[in-house]
Amino acid sequence: MNQDYHRKRCAKDGIPTVKEEEVLEESGMRRTQLTLVFEPMSECGSAVNVLAIAIAVPIAVLVVVVFVLVLAVPTIRAKVFPYQNRKFAK
């Protein structure tokens, strides 16, 4: 469960890490201060995912457009599927 939470947070805000600092006060006492810091998203690998999506989506759209075009235009369909209208003897 912790890894799933980490992946979701990484994709949204970056990698969460806890930064620990010891602060010396004027009275001589030491105080520990914890700060939640989010690392930049580029370290999560999201740039690679965005690039992969940016390449895959136009290719998929092009394939669908070509497929619809082939099926919609009878002259192109006849060239791609030359045996479509042939009737075979039984």
Buried (B, 14 or more C-beta within 10 A) or exposed (E): EEEEEEEEBBEEEBBEEEEEEEEEEEEEEEEEEEEEEEEEBEEBEBEEEEEEEEEEEEEEEEEEEEEEEEEEEEEEBEEEEEEEEEEEEE
